[in-house]
């Protein structure tokens, strides 16, 4: 992953985004996977915390997170093409 937005620009605030400033790709994937999981837990009867989701769901949501990160990274590179 290449994300090189050292300064604020379109789509980037002064603090930088997690995608651009992350120095821990595995941690970023895990954080996004957990956030995606939590965003789907709207049925309180069946809701489970990320820690209790089980290995299959962890695998699937990490794949989803990697795909999302790759897509967003590619989109940022396309925006900078001449």
C-alpha positions as CSV (number, residue, x, y, z in Angstrom):
1,X,0.0,0.0,0.0
2,X,1.3,3.4,-0.9
3,X,-0.4,6.3,0.7
4,X,1.6,9.5,0.5
5,X,-0.5,12.5,1.5
6,X,1.9,14.3,3.9
7,X,-0.2,17.5,3.9
8,X,-3.9,18.4,3.9
9,X,-5.5,18.1,0.5
10,X,-8.9,17.2,-1.0
11,X,-10.3,14.5,1.1
12,X,-7.6,14.8,3.7
13,X,-7.8,17.0,6.8
14,X,-4.9,18.6,8.5
15,X,-4.4,15.5,10.8
16,X,-4.3,13.1,7.8
17,X,-6.4,10.0,7.5
18,X,-5.8,6.6,9.0
19,X,-5.3,5.1,5.6
20,X,-2.5,7.6,4.7
21,X,-0.8,7.9,8.0
22,X,-0.9,4.2,9.2
23,X,2.5,2.6,9.8
24,X,0.9,-0.7,10.8
25,X,-1.0,-2.3,7.8
26,X,-2.1,-5.3,9.8
27,X,-3.4,-3.1,12.6
28,X,-5.3,-0.9,10.1
29,X,-6.9,-4.0,8.6
30,X,-7.9,-5.2,12.1
31,X,-9.3,-1.8,13.1
32,X,-11.3,-1.5,9.9
33,X,-12.6,-5.1,10.1
34,X,-13.8,-4.5,13.6
35,X,-15.5,-1.2,12.7
36,X,-17.2,-2.8,9.7
37,X,-18.4,-5.7,12.0
38,X,-19.7,-3.3,14.6
39,X,-21.5,-1.3,12.0
40,X,-23.5,-4.4,11.1
41,X,-24.6,-5.2,14.7
42,X,-27.9,-3.3,14.7
43,X,-30.1,-6.3,15.8
44,X,-29.5,-6.3,19.6
45,X,-31.0,-9.9,19.9
46,X,-28.2,-11.3,17.7
47,X,-25.5,-8.7,18.1
48,X,-22.0,-10.0,19.1
49,X,-18.9,-8.1,19.9
50,X,-16.0,-8.4,17.4
51,X,-14.0,-10.5,20.0
52,X,-16.9,-13.0,20.1
53,X,-17.6,-13.1,16.3
54,X,-15.6,-16.3,15.7
55,X,-12.7,-17.0,13.3
56,X,-14.8,-17.4,10.1
57,X,-16.3,-13.9,10.6
58,X,-12.8,-12.5,11.4
59,X,-11.4,-13.9,8.2
60,X,-14.3,-12.6,6.1
61,X,-14.3,-9.1,7.6
62,X,-10.5,-8.8,7.3
63,X,-10.8,-9.7,3.6
64,X,-13.5,-7.0,3.3
65,X,-11.2,-4.5,5.1
66,X,-8.2,-5.4,2.8
67,X,-10.4,-5.0,-0.3
68,X,-11.7,-1.6,1.0
69,X,-8.2,-0.4,1.8
70,X,-6.9,-1.5,-1.6
71,X,-9.8,0.2,-3.4
72,X,-9.3,3.5,-1.5
73,X,-5.6,3.4,-2.1
74,X,-6.1,2.8,-5.9
75,X,-8.7,5.6,-6.0
76,X,-6.2,8.1,-4.4
77,X,-3.6,7.2,-6.9
78,X,-6.0,7.7,-9.8
79,X,-6.9,11.1,-8.5
80,X,-3.3,12.2,-8.8
81,X,-2.8,11.0,-12.4
82,X,-2.1,13.8,-15.0
